[in-house]
Amino acid sequence: MRRMLVAFTYRDFRVQWLGACSSSIGTWMQIVAQNWLVVSLTHSTFFLGLDAFLQQLPIILFSLIGGVFADRYDRRRTLLASQYIQMATSGILAILMYFHLVQIWHILALSFTTGVAQSFGGPAYQSLIPSLVDKKDLPNAVALNSIQFNVARVLGPLLFGLSLFAFRTWGYDEPQAMNVCFVLNSLSFLIVINTLMMLRVKHIPPATSGKMREELTGGLSYVKHHDSLVALIVLAAATTFLGFALLTFLPIFAEKVFHEGAATYSHLMAFSGAGSILGALIVAWLGKFKKMGRTALLVQAVYGGLIIAFAISRVMRLSDILLFCTGASLMIVFSTVTSLVQLIAPNEMNSEFRIQNSELKSGGLMADRTWLPPTRLRRFGEPSRRSRWRLASGGWLTAGLAVLGGAALLAQARPQPGTKLPLAQIDAQMFHVSAGKRLKPAAWPNGARVAVGLSFDVDNATADLATGNLISESISRGEYGAVDGLPRILRLLDKYQVPASFFIPAVSHLLHPDMIPSILKSGRHEIGVHGWIHEHLPSVNDAAAEQDMLNRAIDTLTKAIGKKPVGYRAPSWQFSQWTVGQVKAAGFLYDSSLMASDDAYEILLDRQPTGIIELPIERIVDDFPYFGGATNGGMPNPDEVEKVFQSEFDVAYAEGGLFILTMHPHITGHRSRVAGLEKLIQHMQSKPGVWIATHEQIARYVKNVK
């Protein structure tokens, strides 16, 4: 039992849970009463769907902004503002009902306003939970939070039915009885407001405070380039938008299929809620367990099948059982996916990736097209038949997406051949290419304390061309390197009389033949080989093809610069099993693609010295992770990147070591980034004993280290 309720040992979580549960009961009373009110006023699936859709629309539009808002500002204050707005909308609806003034457009407008409040309150509420418990107990806290949500799903509809029965017994009509639910819901917000005041959690501002647009772009980009988060979000969307419409259609099923009234609707909702409690208890008991993702996919497929069965059923008892099972499976999927997202997402992106309970309340309507005009709805036949057809189609889609998700999961599973290899083979893989003799001199030329090698990979658009990516946006972004980026960088290097090494794919030179003459014009810079067309050598996986491209690259650049290049940098810094052997056979003095040390070293091939000097690079001191790839230039700002580079240089200076910086003209060549590079050069030149040299000069110097 303690394992199942471990999150309750945290005082703040207990306080939050009790307050949220009280408010959720009131919310579910209103959801059921409002759905029945819409059906009573209009007898229309269109308006039933439109009402829930208008509550969902602001959540779709503003939840990402709400997530960033929750990370930047005090979550309790955001939550309090959300609760006040939702309390006001419930109160206004109660007043309209009391004076017999309510019309469908009032309900729709109030639903939209409630959705706006939830779009900010939902992310703040979800991101508050991880701050109430330790991370190891987070899955249990998520599951217990789902339990309170689903306890309310049981008690709210039951209280709706009880209120209806009691007030009609006392002589009130059905609208007056429903109005009690709106009043009680409005009052329930006072409880959660009080509990929020009682929490001891302090707001911790984010470490960085960039623009909100940058944070939004960063969050979306983070998701886009993390397949696990993309898969979880798709799974959550399939579950909510396709499967949760079951609850939306229940009043139609009660009225049109079972030919009953509000009491039947109430008990159908209660069965679904009771099943959800069981599902949440199961997840709470399991906590964090292996294969959570596969479990969610399997249960989602079962959930889709249960929806189809409910859509077909005409027997009340069977429908009750099916609703109980759908509630359980829904909560297992929901709680498991929410836990996985919160465990995977980094703390600094806390709220952008939280799956909102508020989305679950109103999800599912978009996929079922319940907001289509009545004239189009009538094409599908009678309301009961339309509802069954739509619900069944949602079930098929939910189950189908689970199957596709499972197939994708198996396709993306990372093979683990190393687990079956003997140690001798693991050793051979580990030391096929490795670090040999360290080549750190006691002093640099003229007594300098540090050697600095500025390098530029002049890829331009070749990385895209190598993969057949002909999208104009990508191609033009690469072309910027030749048109504006490289000239701007050369002007900066001339200004401070600084030498640099330029590694160029041969095709990049052939497409822009003016680049190499402009680089060599000053007489200070060096040209190195960077592949034929920025090919990815592990993917080529062909020794003869790789050798041919290396030969063509060497020949092309030799003709362009008038001598054979002595330096090599692998495209994308990736070697195949043949690369080092071919680089050695070609007679290169040095390579600059590996990362085994801060200092220069000799490369070993199968533990044998190659004579090739390695001038190591590192992604920390490369512009691409900050400005290219996943970030698309959105974060962080150039000043922050310059600070990282400067810190790396300062430590290299203190240690008397080597500082290699890798940049790309199509990335660093933009105005603000060149300004950051200029600050770094000024900082380095302000210190005594800094030797800025080409990679060839550094390699020839360290080659003689004893």
Salt bridges, closest charged atoms under 4 A:
ASP12 OD1 - ARG11 NH1 2.71
ASP71 OD1 - ARG75 NH2 2.99
ASP137 OD2 - LYS136 NZ 3.02
GLU174 OE2 - ARG168 NH1 3.40
GLU215 OE2 - ARG72 NH1 2.70
GLU255 OE2 - HIS43 ND1 3.12
ASP320 OD1 - HIS267 NE2 3.11
ASP427 OD1 - ARG607 NH1 2.61
ASP457 OD2 - HIS530 NE2 3.82
ASP457 OD1 - ARG569 NH1 2.76
ASP457 OD2 - HIS664 NE2 3.83
ASP459 OD1 - HIS530 NE2 3.16
ASP459 OD2 - HIS534 NE2 3.33
ASP459 OD2 - HIS664 NE2 3.63
GLU473 OE2 - ARG477 NH2 2.91
ASP494 OD1 - ARG524 NH2 2.48
ASP548 OD2 - ARG552 NE 3.13
ASP599 OD2 - ARG438 NH2 2.64
ASP606 OD1 - HIS432 ND1 2.94
ASP622 OD1 - HIS664 ND1 3.87
ASP623 OD1 - HIS664 ND1 2.69
ASP639 OD1 - LYS679 NZ 3.16
GLU640 OE2 - LYS643 NZ 3.68
ASP650 OD1 - HIS683 NE2 2.74
GLU678 OE2 - LYS495 NZ 2.77
GLU696 OE2 - ARG700 NE 3.13
